Amino acid sequence: MNFELVEVSQVYSLRHKILRPNQPISSCHFLEDKQDTAFHMAAIDNSKEIIGISSFYQEQLNVLSSLKAFRLRGMAVDNPYQGQCIGEQLLTAAIEVCKNRSADLLWCNARTGAMSFYRKLGFKVKGEAFDIAGIGEHYLMYLSLKA
């Protein structure tokens, strides 16, 4: 298994399949995807198939203090590979990239069903649950990257 930086075009298919299956593929094209500071990571198996993805954008969060924050968005692992720690390994590799880019905070809007995943990696909850139309209930979660 390899964890690599990939082009944004390589994440759309899995992003659609796992995160937005009942929506048009265009809903998987986020405005932030092509920012200069954005990066996209993939878990790639031995047959060179992408089985996990995540995207990161430099974006400050007004409710938490930081010098340089990155936002995690569009994290997904293909169904047959879920529960095998691939997501944890992928996010751990991406956290190192964030640190190498001088980030001191990583945050995301986590689906309620994914909260335990993020908590296991040290993320904390900030505030109350909120609904993202057409997707469901989320919580703001964050991880301090300060040394």
Disulfide bonds with the S-S distance in Angstrom:
none
